[in-house]
């Protein structure tokens, strides 16, 4: 039996807490959130108790902490968990600073604890099936990757002020997909060029940030990737990628509420993509925490390690530097 404390009772915290509470062999003991009402509501719903961080880290019965709190709290909680020798599941990113992310990885290593970073797209059944086919060699050697990642609408400018920018807040998932798909055999990014614009909300320029971007990456072996991203897609949450190999291509499309396509005299119609990440990755979120505890039990390595989190953070940092300089960045 594993006892868990969840930090964060907001949108993503509720998802993880609910999934954790439903796992056999797992007890959700504590919920921590500075907004007491949110913590109390979630704890009551799932049969847990509200606690302070100090109480969590002092409790010898807590085996795992799940970090789903705001980004600027992640590195501190990882450090405190490492010091208390508690295993960690942490939402992306580790931190907005590469140096602090690296320090967290070192603290985890020194403590000899397990730490998994929540890149849930690796657990999406569609994306994972493509990865499995790639590993089996069904399209030969991978050569090019195109990722499309578009939100249904831009968040408020106030949120973006603390987000670290579009590359650290949004594209960090796409950078992880790039490494997962094109770099699974040891290849890594060599050069990166990023450009972007404010096309959706002029207030975002005042943050300052951008709301649309294109990133081009070349790996050490010459493989190419392009990531196109927008904070607005009027038709729903647009999450696709395709990978071209020497013997074929794999394409992963959007999920829809239903797969029915109606054709009649008025035209051909289908459902729009599912509205947002809460719907699109519902199953992926469940599968990733299941994987986390399965690996804790078996001793097998995690599919997404803290080193993966650091690597994605370095790509996000390179993209921000490329945008600022207008130059290609060498990694």
SEMI-173685 format. One record per residue (C-alpha): residue number from 1; chain; residue in three letters; z, x, y. Coordinates in steps of 0.25 Angstrom, whole numbers, plus 5000, padded with zeros to 4 digits. Example, Ala and Ser with C-alpha at 12.3 -4.5 7.8 and 13.67 -1.06 7.14 Angstrom:
<vexbas>
resi = 1&chain = A&resn = ALA&Z = 5031&X = 5049&Y = 4982
resi = 2&chain = A&resn = SER&Z = 5029&X = 5055&Y = 4996
</vexbas>
This chain:
<vexbas>
resi = 1&chain = A&resn = UNK&Z = 5000&X = 5000&Y = 5000
resi = 2&chain = A&resn = UNK&Z = 4996&X = 5005&Y = 5014
resi = 3&chain = A&resn = UNK&Z = 5003&X = 5001&Y = 5027
resi = 4&chain = A&resn = UNK&Z = 4995&X = 5001&Y = 5039
resi = 5&chain = A&resn = UNK&Z = 4997&X = 5000&Y = 5054
resi = 6&chain = A&resn = UNK&Z = 4985&X = 4995&Y = 5063
resi = 7&chain = A&resn = UNK&Z = 4984&X = 5000&Y = 5077
resi = 8&chain = A&resn = UNK&Z = 4976&X = 4990&Y = 5086
resi = 9&chain = A&resn = UNK&Z = 4976&X = 4975&Y = 5085
resi = 10&chain = A&resn = UNK&Z = 4963&X = 4973&Y = 5093
resi = 11&chain = A&resn = UNK&Z = 4950&X = 4969&Y = 5087
resi = 12&chain = A&resn = UNK&Z = 4948&X = 4981&Y = 5078
resi = 13&chain = A&resn = UNK&Z = 4963&X = 4982&Y = 5074
resi = 14&chain = A&resn = UNK&Z = 4963&X = 4967&Y = 5069
resi = 15&chain = A&resn = UNK&Z = 4951&X = 4970&Y = 5060
resi = 16&chain = A&resn = UNK&Z = 4957&X = 4982&Y = 5054
resi = 17&chain = A&resn = UNK&Z = 4971&X = 4976&Y = 5053
resi = 18&chain = A&resn = UNK&Z = 4965&X = 4964&Y = 5046
resi = 19&chain = A&resn = UNK&Z = 4957&X = 4972&Y = 5036
resi = 20&chain = A&resn = UNK&Z = 4969&X = 4981&Y = 5033
resi = 21&chain = A&resn = UNK&Z = 4979&X = 4969&Y = 5031
resi = 22&chain = A&resn = UNK&Z = 4969&X = 4964&Y = 5021
resi = 23&chain = A&resn = UNK&Z = 4968&X = 4977&Y = 5012
resi = 24&chain = A&resn = UNK&Z = 4976&X = 4977&Y = 4999
resi = 25&chain = A&resn = UNK&Z = 4986&X = 4988&Y = 4999
resi = 26&chain = A&resn = UNK&Z = 4987&X = 4988&Y = 5014
resi = 27&chain = A&resn = UNK&Z = 4998&X = 4983&Y = 5023
resi = 28&chain = A&resn = UNK&Z = 4996&X = 4981&Y = 5038
resi = 29&chain = A&resn = UNK&Z = 5010&X = 4984&Y = 5043
resi = 30&chain = A&resn = UNK&Z = 5008&X = 4986&Y = 5058
resi = 31&chain = A&resn = UNK&Z = 4999&X = 4983&Y = 5069
resi = 32&chain = A&resn = UNK&Z = 5000&X = 4991&Y = 5082
resi = 33&chain = A&resn = UNK&Z = 4994&X = 4987&Y = 5095
resi = 34&chain = A&resn = UNK&Z = 4999&X = 4988&Y = 5110
resi = 35&chain = A&resn = UNK&Z = 4995&X = 4974&Y = 5112
resi = 36&chain = A&resn = UNK&Z = 5007&X = 4968&Y = 5105
resi = 37&chain = A&resn = UNK&Z = 5001&X = 4954&Y = 5104
resi = 38&chain = A&resn = UNK&Z = 4988&X = 4959&Y = 5096
resi = 39&chain = A&resn = UNK&Z = 4997&X = 4967&Y = 5087
resi = 40&chain = A&resn = UNK&Z = 5006&X = 4956&Y = 5084
resi = 41&chain = A&resn = UNK&Z = 4995&X = 4946&Y = 5081
resi = 42&chain = A&resn = UNK&Z = 4988&X = 4955&Y = 5072
resi = 43&chain = A&resn = UNK&Z = 5000&X = 4959&Y = 5065
resi = 44&chain = A&resn = UNK&Z = 5005&X = 4945&Y = 5063
resi = 45&chain = A&resn = UNK&Z = 4991&X = 4941&Y = 5057
resi = 46&chain = A&resn = UNK&Z = 4991&X = 4952&Y = 5047
resi = 47&chain = A&resn = UNK&Z = 5006&X = 4953&Y = 5043
resi = 48&chain = A&resn = UNK&Z = 5009&X = 4966&Y = 5050
resi = 49&chain = A&resn = UNK&Z = 5019&X = 4970&Y = 5061
resi = 50&chain = A&resn = UNK&Z = 5017&X = 4975&Y = 5075
resi = 51&chain = A&resn = UNK&Z = 5021&X = 4990&Y = 5077
resi = 52&chain = A&resn = UNK&Z = 5021&X = 5001&Y = 5087
resi = 53&chain = A&resn = UNK&Z = 5013&X = 5014&Y = 5084
resi = 54&chain = A&resn = UNK&Z = 5027&X = 5021&Y = 5083
resi = 55&chain = A&resn = UNK&Z = 5031&X = 5012&Y = 5072
resi = 56&chain = A&resn = UNK&Z = 5018&X = 5013&Y = 5064
resi = 57&chain = A&resn = UNK&Z = 5018&X = 5028&Y = 5064
resi = 58&chain = A&resn = UNK&Z = 5033&X = 5029&Y = 5061
resi = 59&chain = A&resn = UNK&Z = 5032&X = 5019&Y = 5049
resi = 60&chain = A&resn = UNK&Z = 5031&X = 5028&Y = 5036
resi = 61&chain = A&resn = UNK&Z = 5025&X = 5016&Y = 5029
resi = 62&chain = A&resn = UNK&Z = 5012&X = 5015&Y = 5037
resi = 63&chain = A&resn = UNK&Z = 5001&X = 5022&Y = 5030
resi = 64&chain = A&resn = UNK&Z = 4989&X = 5019&Y = 5038
resi = 65&chain = A&resn = UNK&Z = 4986&X = 5016&Y = 5053
resi = 66&chain = A&resn = UNK&Z = 4974&X = 5009&Y = 5057
resi = 67&chain = A&resn = UNK&Z = 4970&X = 5012&Y = 5071
resi = 68&chain = A&resn = UNK&Z = 4962&X = 5001&Y = 5078
resi = 69&chain = A&resn = UNK&Z = 4967&X = 5003&Y = 5092
resi = 70&chain = A&resn = UNK&Z = 4960&X = 5007&Y = 5105
resi = 71&chain = A&resn = UNK&Z = 4952&X = 5020&Y = 5103
resi = 72&chain = A&resn = UNK&Z = 4961&X = 5027&Y = 5113
resi = 73&chain = A&resn = UNK&Z = 4973&X = 5026&Y = 5103
resi = 74&chain = A&resn = UNK&Z = 4966&X = 5031&Y = 5091
resi = 75&chain = A&resn = UNK&Z = 4968&X = 5046&Y = 5091
resi = 76&chain = A&resn = UNK&Z = 4983&X = 5044&Y = 5095
resi = 77&chain = A&resn = UNK&Z = 4985&X = 5034&Y = 5083
resi = 78&chain = A&resn = UNK&Z = 4978&X = 5044&Y = 5073
resi = 79&chain = A&resn = UNK&Z = 4986&X = 5055&Y = 5078
resi = 80&chain = A&resn = UNK&Z = 4999&X = 5047&Y = 5076
resi = 81&chain = A&resn = UNK&Z = 4995&X = 5042&Y = 5063
resi = 82&chain = A&resn = UNK&Z = 4991&X = 5056&Y = 5058
resi = 83&chain = A&resn = UNK&Z = 5005&X = 5061&Y = 5063
resi = 84&chain = A&resn = UNK&Z = 5012&X = 5050&Y = 5055
resi = 85&chain = A&resn = UNK&Z = 5003&X = 5053&Y = 5042
resi = 86&chain = A&resn = UNK&Z = 4997&X = 5039&Y = 5042
resi = 87&chain = A&resn = UNK&Z = 4982&X = 5036&Y = 5038
resi = 88&chain = A&resn = UNK&Z = 4973&X = 5031&Y = 5048
resi = 89&chain = A&resn = UNK&Z = 4962&X = 5021&Y = 5050
resi = 90&chain = A&resn = UNK&Z = 4956&X = 5022&Y = 5064
resi = 91&chain = A&resn = UNK&Z = 4945&X = 5015&Y = 5071
resi = 92&chain = A&resn = UNK&Z = 4935&X = 5023&Y = 5078
resi = 93&chain = A&resn = UNK&Z = 4935&X = 5031&Y = 5086
resi = 94&chain = A&resn = UNK&Z = 4946&X = 5041&Y = 5084
resi = 95&chain = A&resn = UNK&Z = 4947&X = 5044&Y = 5099
resi = 96&chain = A&resn = UNK&Z = 4938&X = 5045&Y = 5111
resi = 97&chain = A&resn = UNK&Z = 4940&X = 5060&Y = 5111
resi = 98&chain = A&resn = UNK&Z = 4933&X = 5069&Y = 5101
resi = 99&chain = A&resn = UNK&Z = 4944&X = 5079&Y = 5102
resi = 100&chain = A&resn = UNK&Z = 4955&X = 5068&Y = 5100
resi = 101&chain = A&resn = UNK&Z = 4947&X = 5063&Y = 5088
resi = 102&chain = A&resn = UNK&Z = 4946&X = 5077&Y = 5082
resi = 103&chain = A&resn = UNK&Z = 4961&X = 5079&Y = 5084
resi = 104&chain = A&resn = UNK&Z = 4964&X = 5066&Y = 5077
resi = 105&chain = A&resn = UNK&Z = 4955&X = 5070&Y = 5065
resi = 106&chain = A&resn = UNK&Z = 4963&X = 5083&Y = 5064
resi = 107&chain = A&resn = UNK&Z = 4977&X = 5076&Y = 5065
resi = 108&chain = A&resn = UNK&Z = 4972&X = 5067&Y = 5053
resi = 109&chain = A&resn = UNK&Z = 4968&X = 5079&Y = 5045
resi = 110&chain = A&resn = UNK&Z = 4981&X = 5086&Y = 5048
resi = 111&chain = A&resn = UNK&Z = 4989&X = 5074&Y = 5044
resi = 112&chain = A&resn = UNK&Z = 4982&X = 5073&Y = 5031
resi = 113&chain = A&resn = UNK&Z = 4980&X = 5058&Y = 5033
resi = 114&chain = A&resn = UNK&Z = 4968&X = 5049&Y = 5031
resi = 115&chain = A&resn = UNK&Z = 4960&X = 5043&Y = 5043
resi = 116&chain = A&resn = UNK&Z = 4948&X = 5034&Y = 5044
resi = 117&chain = A&resn = UNK&Z = 4940&X = 5030&Y = 5056
resi = 118&chain = A&resn = UNK&Z = 4935&X = 5016&Y = 5057
resi = 119&chain = A&resn = UNK&Z = 4920&X = 5018&Y = 5057
resi = 120&chain = A&resn = UNK&Z = 4918&X = 5004&Y = 5051
resi = 121&chain = A&resn = UNK&Z = 4903&X = 5005&Y = 5051
resi = 122&chain = A&resn = UNK&Z = 4903&X = 5014&Y = 5039
resi = 123&chain = A&resn = UNK&Z = 4910&X = 5003&Y = 5031
resi = 124&chain = A&resn = UNK&Z = 4900&X = 4992&Y = 5035
resi = 125&chain = A&resn = UNK&Z = 4893&X = 4988&Y = 5022
resi = 126&chain = A&resn = UNK&Z = 4879&X = 4988&Y = 5027
resi = 127&chain = A&resn = UNK&Z = 4881&X = 5002&Y = 5034
resi = 128&chain = A&resn = UNK&Z = 4888&X = 5007&Y = 5022
resi = 129&chain = A&resn = UNK&Z = 4877&X = 5003&Y = 5012
resi = 130&chain = A&resn = UNK&Z = 4867&X = 5010&Y = 5021
resi = 131&chain = A&resn = UNK&Z = 4875&X = 5022&Y = 5020
resi = 132&chain = A&resn = UNK&Z = 4877&X = 5021&Y = 5005
resi = 133&chain = A&resn = UNK&Z = 4862&X = 5020&Y = 5003
resi = 134&chain = A&resn = UNK&Z = 4860&X = 5032&Y = 5012
resi = 135&chain = A&resn = UNK&Z = 4870&X = 5040&Y = 5004
resi = 136&chain = A&resn = UNK&Z = 4862&X = 5036&Y = 4991
resi = 137&chain = A&resn = UNK&Z = 4849&X = 5042&Y = 4997
resi = 138&chain = A&resn = UNK&Z = 4842&X = 5029&Y = 4998
resi = 139&chain = A&resn = UNK&Z = 4834&X = 5032&Y = 5010
resi = 140&chain = A&resn = UNK&Z = 4834&X = 5047&Y = 5008
resi = 141&chain = A&resn = UNK&Z = 4839&X = 5057&Y = 5019
resi = 142&chain = A&resn = UNK&Z = 4844&X = 5050&Y = 5032
resi = 143&chain = A&resn = UNK&Z = 4836&X = 5054&Y = 5044
resi = 144&chain = A&resn = UNK&Z = 4838&X = 5044&Y = 5055
resi = 145&chain = A&resn = UNK&Z = 4849&X = 5034&Y = 5059
resi = 146&chain = A&resn = UNK&Z = 4847&X = 5023&Y = 5070
resi = 147&chain = A&resn = UNK&Z = 4860&X = 5015&Y = 5073
resi = 148&chain = A&resn = UNK&Z = 4860&X = 5002&Y = 5082
resi = 149&chain = A&resn = UNK&Z = 4874&X = 4998&Y = 5087
resi = 150&chain = A&resn = UNK&Z = 4875&X = 4987&Y = 5097
resi = 151&chain = A&resn = UNK&Z = 4887&X = 4979&Y = 5101
resi = 152&chain = A&resn = UNK&Z = 4885&X = 4964&Y = 5105
resi = 153&chain = A&resn = UNK&Z = 4891&X = 4966&Y = 5119
resi = 154&chain = A&resn = UNK&Z = 4898&X = 4977&Y = 5127
resi = 155&chain = A&resn = UNK&Z = 4913&X = 4978&Y = 5128
resi = 156&chain = A&resn = UNK&Z = 4920&X = 4977&Y = 5141
resi = 157&chain = A&resn = UNK&Z = 4919&X = 4989&Y = 5150
resi = 158&chain = A&resn = UNK&Z = 4934&X = 4989&Y = 5150
resi = 159&chain = A&resn = UNK&Z = 4934&X = 4992&Y = 5135
resi = 160&chain = A&resn = UNK&Z = 4923&X = 5003&Y = 5137
resi = 161&chain = A&resn = UNK&Z = 4932&X = 5011&Y = 5146
resi = 162&chain = A&resn = UNK&Z = 4941&X = 5015&Y = 5135
resi = 163&chain = A&resn = UNK&Z = 4931&X = 5015&Y = 5124
resi = 164&chain = A&resn = UNK&Z = 4926&X = 5029&Y = 5126
resi = 165&chain = A&resn = UNK&Z = 4912&X = 5025&Y = 5128
resi = 166&chain = A&resn = UNK&Z = 4901&X = 5019&Y = 5119
resi = 167&chain = A&resn = UNK&Z = 4899&X = 5031&Y = 5111
resi = 168&chain = A&resn = UNK&Z = 4914&X = 5032&Y = 5107
resi = 169&chain = A&resn = UNK&Z = 4916&X = 5017&Y = 5106
resi = 170&chain = A&resn = UNK&Z = 4904&X = 5011&Y = 5100
resi = 171&chain = A&resn = UNK&Z = 4894&X = 5022&Y = 5095
resi = 172&chain = A&resn = UNK&Z = 4905&X = 5030&Y = 5087
resi = 173&chain = A&resn = UNK&Z = 4902&X = 5020&Y = 5076
resi = 174&chain = A&resn = UNK&Z = 4887&X = 5023&Y = 5077
resi = 175&chain = A&resn = UNK&Z = 4890&X = 5038&Y = 5077
resi = 176&chain = A&resn = UNK&Z = 4898&X = 5036&Y = 5064
resi = 177&chain = A&resn = UNK&Z = 4887&X = 5029&Y = 5058
resi = 178&chain = A&resn = UNK&Z = 4877&X = 5040&Y = 5062
resi = 179&chain = A&resn = UNK&Z = 4886&X = 5050&Y = 5055
resi = 180&chain = A&resn = UNK&Z = 4888&X = 5041&Y = 5043
resi = 181&chain = A&resn = UNK&Z = 4874&X = 5039&Y = 5040
resi = 182&chain = A&resn = UNK&Z = 4867&X = 5052&Y = 5045
resi = 183&chain = A&resn = UNK&Z = 4878&X = 5062&Y = 5043
resi = 184&chain = A&resn = UNK&Z = 4883&X = 5058&Y = 5029
resi = 185&chain = A&resn = UNK&Z = 4878&X = 5071&Y = 5023
resi = 186&chain = A&resn = UNK&Z = 4884&X = 5080&Y = 5033
resi = 187&chain = A&resn = UNK&Z = 4874&X = 5080&Y = 5044
resi = 188&chain = A&resn = UNK&Z = 4880&X = 5077&Y = 5058
resi = 189&chain = A&resn = UNK&Z = 4875&X = 5075&Y = 5073
resi = 190&chain = A&resn = UNK&Z = 4869&X = 5087&Y = 5080
resi = 191&chain = A&resn = UNK&Z = 4864&X = 5081&Y = 5093
resi = 192&chain = A&resn = UNK&Z = 4867&X = 5068&Y = 5100
resi = 193&chain = A&resn = UNK&Z = 4860&X = 5061&Y = 5112
resi = 194&chain = A&resn = UNK&Z = 4866&X = 5048&Y = 5118
resi = 195&chain = A&resn = UNK&Z = 4861&X = 5039&Y = 5130
resi = 196&chain = A&resn = UNK&Z = 4866&X = 5026&Y = 5135
resi = 197&chain = A&resn = UNK&Z = 4865&X = 5015&Y = 5145
resi = 198&chain = A&resn = UNK&Z = 4873&X = 5004&Y = 5151
resi = 199&chain = A&resn = UNK&Z = 4864&X = 4992&Y = 5149
resi = 200&chain = A&resn = UNK&Z = 4874&X = 4981&Y = 5146
resi = 201&chain = A&resn = UNK&Z = 4886&X = 4981&Y = 5156
resi = 202&chain = A&resn = UNK&Z = 4886&X = 4989&Y = 5169
resi = 203&chain = A&resn = UNK&Z = 4901&X = 4990&Y = 5168
resi = 204&chain = A&resn = UNK&Z = 4900&X = 4999&Y = 5156
resi = 205&chain = A&resn = UNK&Z = 4894&X = 5009&Y = 5165
resi = 206&chain = A&resn = UNK&Z = 4907&X = 5010&Y = 5173
resi = 207&chain = A&resn = UNK&Z = 4915&X = 5013&Y = 5161
resi = 208&chain = A&resn = UNK&Z = 4907&X = 5022&Y = 5160
resi = 209&chain = A&resn = UNK&Z = 4900&X = 5019&Y = 5147
resi = 210&chain = A&resn = UNK&Z = 4886&X = 5014&Y = 5142
resi = 211&chain = A&resn = UNK&Z = 4883&X = 5002&Y = 5133
resi = 212&chain = A&resn = UNK&Z = 4870&X = 5006&Y = 5126
resi = 213&chain = A&resn = UNK&Z = 4867&X = 5020&Y = 5120
resi = 214&chain = A&resn = UNK&Z = 4858&X = 5027&Y = 5111
resi = 215&chain = A&resn = UNK&Z = 4862&X = 5040&Y = 5103
resi = 216&chain = A&resn = UNK&Z = 4853&X = 5049&Y = 5096
resi = 217&chain = A&resn = UNK&Z = 4859&X = 5059&Y = 5086
resi = 218&chain = A&resn = UNK&Z = 4853&X = 5071&Y = 5078
resi = 219&chain = A&resn = UNK&Z = 4860&X = 5077&Y = 5066
resi = 220&chain = A&resn = UNK&Z = 4860&X = 5091&Y = 5062
resi = 221&chain = A&resn = UNK&Z = 4850&X = 5088&Y = 5051
resi = 222&chain = A&resn = UNK&Z = 4841&X = 5081&Y = 5061
resi = 223&chain = A&resn = UNK&Z = 4844&X = 5067&Y = 5058
resi = 224&chain = A&resn = UNK&Z = 4843&X = 5057&Y = 5069
resi = 225&chain = A&resn = UNK&Z = 4852&X = 5045&Y = 5074
resi = 226&chain = A&resn = UNK&Z = 4850&X = 5035&Y = 5085
resi = 227&chain = A&resn = UNK&Z = 4862&X = 5026&Y = 5089
resi = 228&chain = A&resn = UNK&Z = 4858&X = 5014&Y = 5099
resi = 229&chain = A&resn = UNK&Z = 4870&X = 5006&Y = 5104
resi = 230&chain = A&resn = UNK&Z = 4872&X = 4995&Y = 5114
resi = 231&chain = A&resn = UNK&Z = 4884&X = 4987&Y = 5118
resi = 232&chain = A&resn = UNK&Z = 4876&X = 4974&Y = 5118
resi = 233&chain = A&resn = UNK&Z = 4868&X = 4967&Y = 5108
resi = 234&chain = A&resn = UNK&Z = 4865&X = 4953&Y = 5111
resi = 235&chain = A&resn = UNK&Z = 4863&X = 4949&Y = 5097
resi = 236&chain = A&resn = UNK&Z = 4876&X = 4954&Y = 5091
resi = 237&chain = A&resn = UNK&Z = 4882&X = 4967&Y = 5085
resi = 238&chain = A&resn = UNK&Z = 4870&X = 4976&Y = 5081
resi = 239&chain = A&resn = UNK&Z = 4874&X = 4987&Y = 5071
resi = 240&chain = A&resn = UNK&Z = 4862&X = 4993&Y = 5063
resi = 241&chain = A&resn = UNK&Z = 4858&X = 5007&Y = 5058
resi = 242&chain = A&resn = UNK&Z = 4846&X = 5012&Y = 5051
resi = 243&chain = A&resn = UNK&Z = 4845&X = 5026&Y = 5044
resi = 244&chain = A&resn = UNK&Z = 4831&X = 5032&Y = 5041
resi = 245&chain = A&resn = UNK&Z = 4831&X = 5041&Y = 5029
resi = 246&chain = A&resn = UNK&Z = 4820&X = 5050&Y = 5022
resi = 247&chain = A&resn = UNK&Z = 4818&X = 5039&Y = 5012
resi = 248&chain = A&resn = UNK&Z = 4821&X = 5026&Y = 5019
resi = 249&chain = A&resn = UNK&Z = 4829&X = 5018&Y = 5029
resi = 250&chain = A&resn = UNK&Z = 4842&X = 5011&Y = 5029
resi = 251&chain = A&resn = UNK&Z = 4845&X = 5000&Y = 5039
resi = 252&chain = A&resn = UNK&Z = 4858&X = 4992&Y = 5042
resi = 253&chain = A&resn = UNK&Z = 4857&X = 4980&Y = 5050
resi = 254&chain = A&resn = UNK&Z = 4866&X = 4970&Y = 5057
resi = 255&chain = A&resn = UNK&Z = 4876&X = 4961&Y = 5050
resi = 256&chain = A&resn = UNK&Z = 4874&X = 4946&Y = 5054
resi = 257&chain = A&resn = UNK&Z = 4883&X = 4934&Y = 5052
resi = 258&chain = A&resn = UNK&Z = 4872&X = 4929&Y = 5042
resi = 259&chain = A&resn = UNK&Z = 4860&X = 4935&Y = 5036
resi = 260&chain = A&resn = UNK&Z = 4852&X = 4922&Y = 5037
resi = 261&chain = A&resn = UNK&Z = 4838&X = 4923&Y = 5044
resi = 262&chain = A&resn = UNK&Z = 4832&X = 4910&Y = 5048
resi = 263&chain = A&resn = UNK&Z = 4817&X = 4909&Y = 5050
resi = 264&chain = A&resn = UNK&Z = 4811&X = 4896&Y = 5055
resi = 265&chain = A&resn = UNK&Z = 4801&X = 4891&Y = 5065
resi = 266&chain = A&resn = UNK&Z = 4809&X = 4896&Y = 5077
resi = 267&chain = A&resn = UNK&Z = 4810&X = 4910&Y = 5072
resi = 268&chain = A&resn = UNK&Z = 4819&X = 4919&Y = 5063
resi = 269&chain = A&resn = UNK&Z = 4834&X = 4920&Y = 5066
resi = 270&chain = A&resn = UNK&Z = 4846&X = 4927&Y = 5061
resi = 271&chain = A&resn = UNK&Z = 4860&X = 4929&Y = 5065
resi = 272&chain = A&resn = UNK&Z = 4863&X = 4939&Y = 5075
resi = 273&chain = A&resn = UNK&Z = 4871&X = 4951&Y = 5071
resi = 274&chain = A&resn = UNK&Z = 4886&X = 4950&Y = 5069
resi = 275&chain = A&resn = UNK&Z = 4893&X = 4949&Y = 5083
resi = 276&chain = A&resn = UNK&Z = 4901&X = 4962&Y = 5083
resi = 277&chain = A&resn = UNK&Z = 4908&X = 4973&Y = 5075
resi = 278&chain = A&resn = UNK&Z = 4920&X = 4964&Y = 5071
resi = 279&chain = A&resn = UNK&Z = 4910&X = 4956&Y = 5063
resi = 280&chain = A&resn = UNK&Z = 4899&X = 4967&Y = 5059
resi = 281&chain = A&resn = UNK&Z = 4910&X = 4976&Y = 5053
resi = 282&chain = A&resn = UNK&Z = 4920&X = 4966&Y = 5048
resi = 283&chain = A&resn = UNK&Z = 4918&X = 4971&Y = 5034
resi = 284&chain = A&resn = UNK&Z = 4917&X = 4986&Y = 5038
resi = 285&chain = A&resn = UNK&Z = 4930&X = 4985&Y = 5044
resi = 286&chain = A&resn = UNK&Z = 4936&X = 4980&Y = 5031
resi = 287&chain = A&resn = UNK&Z = 4929&X = 4990&Y = 5023
resi = 288&chain = A&resn = UNK&Z = 4934&X = 5002&Y = 5031
resi = 289&chain = A&resn = UNK&Z = 4948&X = 4999&Y = 5030
resi = 290&chain = A&resn = UNK&Z = 4947&X = 4996&Y = 5015
resi = 291&chain = A&resn = UNK&Z = 4940&X = 5010&Y = 5014
resi = 292&chain = A&resn = UNK&Z = 4951&X = 5016&Y = 5022
resi = 293&chain = A&resn = UNK&Z = 4962&X = 5012&Y = 5012
resi = 294&chain = A&resn = UNK&Z = 4954&X = 5014&Y = 5000
resi = 295&chain = A&resn = UNK&Z = 4952&X = 5029&Y = 5004
resi = 296&chain = A&resn = UNK&Z = 4967&X = 5030&Y = 5007
resi = 297&chain = A&resn = UNK&Z = 4969&X = 5025&Y = 4993
resi = 298&chain = A&resn = UNK&Z = 4959&X = 5034&Y = 4986
resi = 299&chain = A&resn = UNK&Z = 4959&X = 5046&Y = 4994
resi = 300&chain = A&resn = UNK&Z = 4944&X = 5045&Y = 4997
resi = 301&chain = A&resn = UNK&Z = 4938&X = 5049&Y = 5010
resi = 302&chain = A&resn = UNK&Z = 4936&X = 5039&Y = 5021
resi = 303&chain = A&resn = UNK&Z = 4922&X = 5035&Y = 5025
resi = 304&chain = A&resn = UNK&Z = 4925&X = 5037&Y = 5040
resi = 305&chain = A&resn = UNK&Z = 4935&X = 5049&Y = 5043
resi = 306&chain = A&resn = UNK&Z = 4941&X = 5053&Y = 5055
resi = 307&chain = A&resn = UNK&Z = 4931&X = 5065&Y = 5055
resi = 308&chain = A&resn = UNK&Z = 4920&X = 5054&Y = 5056
resi = 309&chain = A&resn = UNK&Z = 4927&X = 5048&Y = 5068
resi = 310&chain = A&resn = UNK&Z = 4927&X = 5062&Y = 5075
resi = 311&chain = A&resn = UNK&Z = 4913&X = 5064&Y = 5072
resi = 312&chain = A&resn = UNK&Z = 4909&X = 5051&Y = 5078
resi = 313&chain = A&resn = UNK&Z = 4917&X = 5053&Y = 5090
resi = 314&chain = A&resn = UNK&Z = 4910&X = 5067&Y = 5092
resi = 315&chain = A&resn = UNK&Z = 4897&X = 5059&Y = 5092
resi = 316&chain = A&resn = UNK&Z = 4902&X = 5049&Y = 5102
resi = 317&chain = A&resn = UNK&Z = 4907&X = 5060&Y = 5111
resi = 318&chain = A&resn = UNK&Z = 4893&X = 5067&Y = 5110
resi = 319&chain = A&resn = UNK&Z = 4886&X = 5054&Y = 5114
resi = 320&chain = A&resn = UNK&Z = 4895&X = 5052&Y = 5126
resi = 321&chain = A&resn = UNK&Z = 4892&X = 5067&Y = 5130
resi = 322&chain = A&resn = UNK&Z = 4877&X = 5065&Y = 5128
resi = 323&chain = A&resn = UNK&Z = 4877&X = 5052&Y = 5136
resi = 324&chain = A&resn = UNK&Z = 4884&X = 5059&Y = 5147
resi = 325&chain = A&resn = UNK&Z = 4875&X = 5071&Y = 5147
resi = 326&chain = A&resn = UNK&Z = 4862&X = 5065&Y = 5144
resi = 327&chain = A&resn = UNK&Z = 4860&X = 5076&Y = 5134
resi = 328&chain = A&resn = UNK&Z = 4860&X = 5078&Y = 5119
resi = 329&chain = A&resn = UNK&Z = 4873&X = 5083&Y = 5113
resi = 330&chain = A&resn = UNK&Z = 4874&X = 5093&Y = 5102
resi = 331&chain = A&resn = UNK&Z = 4886&X = 5090&Y = 5092
</vexbas>
